[in-house]
Amino acid sequence: MVDKRTRARVLLALVRRMARKNGLRVEELKGRWEGSHKHYVVGADGETTGCFGLTDHPRGLGRTVPQGIEDSLEHPFGEKWMEKS
């Protein structure tokens, strides 16, 4: 489990790096969302293997956001994937 504060763009870069390692892609869902919140899908060949949401706020994220993303992407990337990267 990740226990430190991080910024959204750093976390998104980490997810994209792990997706490339596993032969997957990260795509932003187009649509009308709440303010600066964006939703992303992880998958390949039209199949979705995971999804998560992030904000575009310049300040750091709390501890629960990276933890939730790590849990939601555990299936495609493996257990404790944030600690291994």
Protein Blocks (a to p, Z undefined) as FASTA:
>chain_A
ZZbdcdfklmmmmmmmmmmmnopacdddedddehjaccddddeehiafbdcdddfbfbdc
dfklmmmmmmmmmmmnoghklmmZZ
